[in-house]
Each structure stands twice: as structure tokens, then as C-alpha cells.
Amino acid sequence: MDVAAGVMILLADAWAITRTVRSDADTKTKWMWIAIVLLLPFVGMVLWILFGPS
């Protein structure tokens, strides 16, 4: 069960990073969101969903 949850979080983070890189946000904002998602995997993903670049 723990491994499955970890894999799901990893896939969700990869998806968020991919969406961030492809967004129209400026480079500084993109790097900030990538750092947040990488440093805070679960919390960063939730923050990205709520406030991240569209």
C-alpha cells in the first residue's frame, strides 16, 4: 500500500512539473513551482492544483 501511494504521488508530481513547463508563465515562476513540487511532494502538488500556473 505504501509503495502504491508513493508511485501515485510521484506520477502526480511528474504531471504537475510537465504542465508547469508547458504553461505560459514566465521562467522564474516555472522554476518556483517546480521547486515547490519537488521539495514538498504531496503538499506542493496540492498547492500547485490550487494556485499554480494555468
N, CA, C and O atoms as a GROMACS GRO file, in nm:
protein
  216
    1MET      N    1   0.082  -0.120   0.000
    1MET     CA    2   0.000   0.000   0.000
    1MET      C    3   0.086   0.126   0.000
    1MET      O    4   0.055   0.222  -0.070
    2ASP      N    5   0.193   0.127   0.078
    2ASP     CA    6   0.279   0.244   0.084
    2ASP      C    7   0.349   0.271  -0.048
    2ASP      O    8   0.365   0.386  -0.089
    3VAL      N    9   0.391   0.166  -0.115
    3VAL     CA   10   0.460   0.180  -0.243
    3VAL      C   11   0.364   0.237  -0.347
    3VAL      O   12   0.402   0.324  -0.425
    4ALA      N   13   0.240   0.190  -0.347
    4ALA     CA   14   0.141   0.239  -0.443
    4ALA      C   15   0.114   0.388  -0.422
    4ALA      O   16   0.103   0.463  -0.519
    5ALA      N   17   0.104   0.430  -0.298
    5ALA     CA   18   0.081   0.572  -0.270
    5ALA      C   19   0.200   0.655  -0.315
    5ALA      O   20   0.183   0.764  -0.370
    6GLY      N   21   0.320   0.605  -0.292
    6GLY     CA   22   0.440   0.676  -0.335
    6GLY      C   23   0.448   0.691  -0.486
    6GLY      O   24   0.487   0.796  -0.537
    7VAL      N   25   0.413   0.584  -0.556
    7VAL     CA   26   0.414   0.588  -0.702
    7VAL      C   27   0.309   0.686  -0.754
    7VAL      O   28   0.334   0.759  -0.849
    8MET      N   29   0.193   0.688  -0.690
    8MET     CA   30   0.088   0.782  -0.732
    8MET      C   31   0.132   0.926  -0.711
    8MET      O   32   0.108   1.011  -0.797
    9ILE      N   33   0.196   0.954  -0.599
    9ILE     CA   34   0.244   1.090  -0.573
    9ILE      C   35   0.354   1.126  -0.672
    9ILE      O   36   0.357   1.239  -0.722
   10LEU      N   37   0.443   1.032  -0.702
   10LEU     CA   38   0.549   1.056  -0.800
   10LEU      C   39   0.492   1.088  -0.938
   10LEU      O   40   0.538   1.181  -1.004
   11LEU      N   41   0.393   1.012  -0.981
   11LEU     CA   42   0.330   1.037  -1.111
   11LEU      C   43   0.256   1.170  -1.112
   11LEU      O   44   0.262   1.243  -1.212
   12ALA      N   45   0.188   1.203  -1.004
   12ALA     CA   46   0.117   1.331  -0.996
   12ALA      C   47   0.216   1.447  -1.000
   12ALA      O   48   0.190   1.548  -1.065
   13ASP      N   49   0.328   1.434  -0.931
   13ASP     CA   50   0.430   1.538  -0.933
   13ASP      C   51   0.491   1.554  -1.072
   13ASP      O   52   0.514   1.666  -1.118
   14ALA      N   53   0.516   1.444  -1.139
   14ALA     CA   54   0.570   1.449  -1.277
   14ALA      C   55   0.470   1.519  -1.369
   14ALA      O   56   0.509   1.598  -1.455
   15TRP      N   57   0.342   1.489  -1.350
   15TRP     CA   58   0.238   1.553  -1.431
   15TRP      C   59   0.236   1.704  -1.404
   15TRP      O   60   0.226   1.783  -1.497
   16ALA      N   61   0.244   1.744  -1.277
   16ALA     CA   62   0.242   1.886  -1.241
   16ALA      C   63   0.363   1.958  -1.299
   16ALA      O   64   0.350   2.070  -1.349
   17ILE      N   65   0.480   1.896  -1.293
   17ILE     CA   66   0.600   1.958  -1.348
   17ILE      C   67   0.589   1.973  -1.498
   17ILE      O   68   0.626   2.077  -1.553
   18THR      N   69   0.538   1.870  -1.565
   18THR     CA   70   0.520   1.878  -1.711
   18THR      C   71   0.423   1.989  -1.748
   18THR      O   72   0.449   2.065  -1.841
   19ARG      N   73   0.312   1.998  -1.677
   19ARG     CA   74   0.214   2.104  -1.704
   19ARG      C   75   0.273   2.242  -1.676
   19ARG      O   76   0.244   2.338  -1.748
   20THR      N   77   0.356   2.253  -1.574
   20THR     CA   78   0.418   2.381  -1.540
   20THR      C   79   0.515   2.423  -1.650
   20THR      O   80   0.515   2.539  -1.692
   21VAL      N   81   0.597   2.331  -1.697
   21VAL     CA   82   0.694   2.363  -1.802
   21VAL      C   83   0.623   2.407  -1.930
   21VAL      O   84   0.671   2.496  -2.000
   22ARG      N   85   0.510   2.347  -1.959
   22ARG     CA   86   0.435   2.380  -2.081
   22ARG      C   87   0.344   2.501  -2.066
   22ARG      O   88   0.282   2.544  -2.164
   23SER      N   89   0.335   2.558  -1.946
   23SER     CA   90   0.246   2.673  -1.924
   23SER      C   91   0.304   2.800  -1.984
   23SER      O   92   0.419   2.804  -2.028
   24ASP      N   93   0.222   2.903  -1.986
   24ASP     CA   94   0.264   3.032  -2.040
   24ASP      C   95   0.328   3.122  -1.934
   24ASP      O   96   0.357   3.238  -1.962
   25ALA      N   97   0.350   3.071  -1.815
   25ALA     CA   98   0.408   3.150  -1.708
   25ALA      C   99   0.553   3.186  -1.742
   25ALA      O  100   0.617   3.121  -1.824
   26ASP      N  101   0.602   3.292  -1.676
   26ASP     CA  102   0.742   3.330  -1.701
   26ASP      C  103   0.836   3.227  -1.637
   26ASP      O  104   0.794   3.148  -1.552
   27THR      N  105   0.961   3.228  -1.679
   27THR     CA  106   1.058   3.127  -1.638
   27THR      C  107   1.078   3.123  -1.487
   27THR      O  108   1.089   3.015  -1.429
   28LYS      N  109   1.084   3.239  -1.425
   28LYS     CA  110   1.105   3.244  -1.280
   28LYS      C  111   0.990   3.175  -1.205
   28LYS      O  112   1.014   3.101  -1.110
   29THR      N  113   0.869   3.198  -1.248
   29THR     CA  114   0.752   3.136  -1.187
   29THR      C  115   0.754   2.985  -1.209
   29THR      O  116   0.721   2.908  -1.118
   30LYS      N  117   0.792   2.943  -1.328
   30LYS     CA  118   0.801   2.799  -1.355
   30LYS      C  119   0.900   2.731  -1.263
   30LYS      O  120   0.870   2.625  -1.206
   31TRP      N  121   1.018   2.790  -1.246
   31TRP     CA  122   1.120   2.731  -1.158
   31TRP      C  123   1.073   2.728  -1.013
   31TRP      O  124   1.102   2.634  -0.940
   32MET      N  125   1.001   2.832  -0.971
   32MET     CA  126   0.950   2.836  -0.835
   32MET      C  127   0.853   2.720  -0.811
   32MET      O  128   0.863   2.651  -0.710
   33TRP      N  129   0.759   2.698  -0.904
   33TRP     CA  130   0.662   2.590  -0.887
   33TRP      C  131   0.728   2.452  -0.896
   33TRP      O  132   0.690   2.361  -0.823
   34ILE      N  133   0.825   2.437  -0.983
   34ILE     CA  134   0.896   2.309  -0.991
   34ILE      C  135   0.967   2.280  -0.859
   34ILE      O  136   0.963   2.167  -0.810
   35ALA      N  137   1.030   2.381  -0.800
   35ALA     CA  138   1.100   2.363  -0.672
   35ALA      C  139   1.001   2.327  -0.561
   35ALA      O  140   1.030   2.240  -0.479
   36ILE      N  141   0.887   2.393  -0.558
   36ILE     CA  142   0.786   2.363  -0.456
   36ILE      C  143   0.737   2.220  -0.468
   36ILE      O  144   0.727   2.149  -0.368
   37VAL      N  145   0.706   2.177  -0.590
   37VAL     CA  146   0.656   2.042  -0.611
   37VAL      C  147   0.763   1.938  -0.576
   37VAL      O  148   0.731   1.834  -0.518
   38LEU      N  149   0.888   1.965  -0.608
   38LEU     CA  150   0.995   1.869  -0.579
   38LEU      C  151   1.030   1.865  -0.430
   38LEU      O  152   1.056   1.757  -0.376
   39LEU      N  153   1.032   1.979  -0.364
   39LEU     CA  154   1.073   1.983  -0.224
   39LEU      C  155   0.962   1.941  -0.128
   39LEU      O  156   0.989   1.890  -0.019
   40LEU      N  157   0.838   1.961  -0.168
   40LEU     CA  158   0.722   1.925  -0.086
   40LEU      C  159   0.628   1.839  -0.170
   40LEU      O  160   0.524   1.888  -0.214
   41PRO      N  161   0.661   1.714  -0.193
   41PRO     CA  162   0.589   1.633  -0.292
   41PRO      C  163   0.436   1.635  -0.279
   41PRO      O  164   0.368   1.666  -0.377
   42PHE      N  165   0.380   1.602  -0.164
   42PHE     CA  166   0.234   1.598  -0.154
   42PHE      C  167   0.176   1.737  -0.137
   42PHE      O  168   0.083   1.775  -0.209
   43VAL      N  169   0.230   1.814  -0.043
   43VAL     CA  170   0.180   1.949  -0.017
   43VAL      C  171   0.201   2.038  -0.140
   43VAL      O  172   0.114   2.118  -0.175
   44GLY      N  173   0.317   2.024  -0.203
   44GLY     CA  174   0.345   2.103  -0.324
   44GLY      C  175   0.246   2.075  -0.435
   44GLY      O  176   0.206   2.166  -0.507
   45MET      N  177   0.207   1.949  -0.450
   45MET     CA  178   0.108   1.913  -0.552
   45MET      C  179  -0.027   1.977  -0.522
   45MET      O  180  -0.093   2.029  -0.612
   46VAL      N  181  -0.067   1.974  -0.396
   46VAL     CA  182  -0.194   2.036  -0.357
   46VAL      C  183  -0.189   2.187  -0.381
   46VAL      O  184  -0.283   2.244  -0.435
   47LEU      N  185  -0.079   2.250  -0.341
   47LEU     CA  186  -0.064   2.394  -0.366
   47LEU      C  187  -0.065   2.426  -0.514
   47LEU      O  188  -0.123   2.526  -0.556
   48TRP      N  189   0.001   2.340  -0.594
   48TRP     CA  190   0.004   2.362  -0.738
   48TRP      C  191  -0.136   2.354  -0.797
   48TRP      O  192  -0.173   2.435  -0.882
   49ILE      N  193  -0.215   2.256  -0.751
   49ILE     CA  194  -0.353   2.244  -0.801
   49ILE      C  195  -0.434   2.369  -0.766
   49ILE      O  196  -0.513   2.417  -0.848
   50LEU      N  197  -0.415   2.420  -0.645
   50LEU     CA  198  -0.494   2.536  -0.601
   50LEU      C  199  -0.446   2.669  -0.659
   50LEU      O  200  -0.528   2.754  -0.694
   51PHE      N  201  -0.315   2.687  -0.670
   51PHE     CA  202  -0.262   2.820  -0.704
   51PHE      C  203  -0.166   2.823  -0.823
   51PHE      O  204  -0.122   2.930  -0.863
   52GLY      N  205  -0.132   2.709  -0.880
   52GLY     CA  206  -0.030   2.702  -0.984
   52GLY      C  207  -0.069   2.770  -1.114
   52GLY      O  208  -0.184   2.810  -1.133
   53PRO      N  209   0.029   2.782  -1.203
   53PRO     CA  210   0.003   2.847  -1.332
   53PRO      C  211  -0.092   2.763  -1.416
   53PRO      O  212  -0.092   2.640  -1.410
   54SER      N  213  -0.173   2.831  -1.494
   54SER     CA  214  -0.270   2.758  -1.576
   54SER      C  215  -0.217   2.728  -1.714
   54SER      O  216  -0.287   2.668  -1.796
   0.00000   0.00000   0.00000
